[in-house]
């Protein structure tokens, strides 16, 4: 084995290590971005990033985009008891008017 063969093997090993390192960094990227942005589904995005990397990058862009999205916050506890009762009364009136319309059409 000549010196050129040893140099070629050395270069190939360095390239393989570099490719593996880049693959690991890209697999971690969506999860790291989600964690840094305090995304509520950061763990799911992290798992998805690794899954996408294992599947050859097919789903990886979806998880990267998901890491950048801002989840919607729905406030469900802001209605008071009086407001809820008003809504129930409106629903009852609408149901009664719908029943009256059906009765008058037949």
Long-range contacts (C-beta under 8 A, 24 or more apart in sequence): 23-53, 26-53, 26-57, 26-60, 27-52, 27-53, 27-54, 27-60, 29-64, 29-67, 30-60, 30-63, 30-64, 30-66, 30-67, 31-67, 33-64, 33-67, 33-68, 34-66, 34-67, 37-67, 37-68, 39-67, 39-69, 39-71, 40-71, 41-66, 41-71, 42-67
